[in-house]
Every structure is written in structure tokens, then in C-alpha cells.
Amino acid sequence: MPFPSSPRALSGPRRRTLLAVGPAALALAGCTAGGEGPGAPEDGPSAAERRARARAARDSEGLVERYDAVIAAHPGLAERLRPLREEAVRHAQAFGGGPGRKPSPSPSSPSPSAPSSAAAVPDDDKDALAALAAAERELADRRAKTLLDVPGELARLLASVAAAGAAHVYLLTEGGA
């Protein structure tokens, strides 16, 4: 009488084979996930993307300068504004700027959100907060429009920072940051 076939006898690779080959296949796929040659798009950011990042970093740095000016003129608002200012610093860093690493200014495209050294801070706390909210709103709107012109990862970063800027507008105007 023949022995019945074991329920374990399945066709296909065994678990040990998969466990041995799986990590090697993943490592090989990870090593070859880039482009096909030195001119592949994944080799690095394009010149347009670098310019967009530099501008976004300058814009965030300009916003930090606005926060600094308001905090200097209205020390009573410092505690309220400090978390929003710190977010603006992190945004500048995410775009490649930030403390000790200012992107080189582009003479052909000055940043409209960057304040001049003579930018006046309103005397009233409420007006100063409104001016900051207006700067945040303008920058968030401009970043949202830029999304269509930049590649995926930068577009996602711009969208995230624009959303944070919109939240800052709310906190500066209605939310009582």
C-alpha cells in the first residue's frame, strides 16, 4: 500500500530557501534601485530644483528675521512666538539653509518675503501679529503655487511647509499661539 502524500509536501520553494535568498535579493535590489547611468534623474537635484530649494530656504530665513524683529520690538510676545519661529528655522534647514549655512543669494530673483533691514514692526502687539500672519499667508500661498513646478520630493516638502505656514496664520490670528 502506498503511503499517502504528506500535507507538507508543497510545490515551490521551501521556507529556508526563501529566508536565505530573500535578504540577498533585497540587498541587490537596493544596490541597483538608482538610474541606469550618470545622467539619470535620480543622480541629484536639477539646477531648477536647487534654485527652488535655495529660494525656499531664503524665504524661511526671511520669515525667521521677521519673527526676530517682532520679538525684539515686543518682548511680551516672545513666549508666544518662539515655537513658530523655531518651526521657521526648521523649515529653512529642511530646504538646505539655516544657521551657518545661508544659500547664496540669487541676484535675478530677490525674495519678496525677506524683509529689508529697515522693515518697520508695528507698535501695537495685535498689528505686529497681523503683519506676521500676512507674511506667513503670502509665503504659504506662494509655496502652494510652486508645487506644480517642482519634482515629487521637493513638492511634498513644499506642501508640508505651506500647510505649516497656514497653521501659523491661524495661530497668529485666531488660535492664540
N, C-alpha and C positions, 0 to 999 in steps of 0.2 A: 504494500500500500504506500503510495507516495505521500510525502509529508506536505501538509498544507503550507502555502506561502505565508511568510511572516507579514503581519500588517506593517512592520517597519521597513520592509523591502520596497522602497520607492525608487522610481527612476529619477535621475537628475543628480546634481552634486550633493555631496554629503556636507553636513554642518561643519565638520573640521576643515574641509576644503574651502568653504566659504569664509571661515574665520581666518584661515591662513592667507587667502588670496585677496579678501576684501580690503584690508588696510593698504596692501601694496597697490591695488587698483586706485584707491583714493589718493594715495601719495602721488602716483603717476599722473592722475587727472589734475591734481593741484599744481604739479610742476608744469603742465602744458596748457593751463587754462588761459594764458595770455594770447596775444595776437600771433600771427604767423611769421612776422618779421620785424625788422627795426622800424618800419614805417607804420606799424599797426596803431590804430587809435588808442588802444589800451596802454601804450608806452608812456603816456603822460598827458598832462593838460595841453590843450592847444593855446595859441597865443591869445585868442579871443577869451578863452576860459580864464587864463592868467590875468588878463585885464579886468574881467568881470570880478574875479576874486579880490584883486587889488582895490578896485573901486569899492566893493562891499566892505572891505576892511577899513578903508579910509572913511567911509560913511559911518561905520560903527565907532571909529575913533573920534570923529567929529561929534557924535552923539555923546560920547563919554566926556568930551570937553564941555558940552552944553550942561551936562549934569554937574560937572565940577564948578562951572560958573554959577549955577543956581545955588549949589550947596555953599559956595563961598559967600554969596550975597545974602543967603537966607539960611543961616546955621540951624535954625529951628526945624528946617525941613530935612536935615541931613539923615536922621534915622529913617525917615520915610522913603527917601530917595536912594539910599545906599544899596539896597538889594537890586533895584532897577539898573543902577549904574554898573554894578558888578556883572549883571547879565549882559549889558552892552560891551563890557570888557571881554567877556567870554565869547560874544559874537565876533568881535574883531579878531580874537585869537583863532576862532574856527575858520575864518577866511584867510588866515595867514598873517595877520597883523598883530597888534597888541604891544605891550610894554617891551621896549628894547628892540622891536622888530617892525619898524614902520615901513610899509611898502613905499617905493619911490614914487613921488607924485608925478602924475601924467599931465604935462602942460596942455595937452589938447583937450582934456576932459576934466576940468575942475569939478570938485564935488559940491553940488548946491546945498547939501545939508551940513557941510562943515562950516562952523561959524567963523567969522573973521575975528581977529584979536580984539576988535572994538565992539563986538556984539554986546548989546546992552541987555541986561537982565531986568525985567520989570520989577518995580519996587514992591508991589503987592504980592504976597505969597500965592494967592489964587491966580493972578495973572502969570506969575512965573511958572506955575504948574501947567497952566493952559498953553504957554509957549512951548514947554517940553512936550506936552501931548501933541501939539501941532507938528513938531519936528518928528516925533515918533510916527505919527499918522502918515506924514508925507513920505518918510523913508519906507514904511511898510507897504504903502501903495506902489511906490517905485519898484520895490523888490518884487512885488507880485506881478507887475508888468514884465519884468526882466525874465521871469520863469520861462517864457516862451522862446527865449533866445539862447539858452544855455543847456548843456548836456545834463543827463539824468541826475548824477550825484550832486552836482552844484545846484541844480533846480530844487532838489529835495532839501538841501541846506538852506537855500534862499526862502523856500516856502516855510520851513520851520522857524527861521528867524523873523520872517514877516508876520507869522502868527504870534510869535512872542511880542513883537512890536505892537500888534493890535491889542494884545492883552495889557501891555504897558499903558496904552492910551486909555483903556478902561480904568485901570488902577489910578492913573493920574487925574482922571476927570470924575468918575463916578464911584469907583471902588474904594477909595480911601486907602491907598497903598500904605 
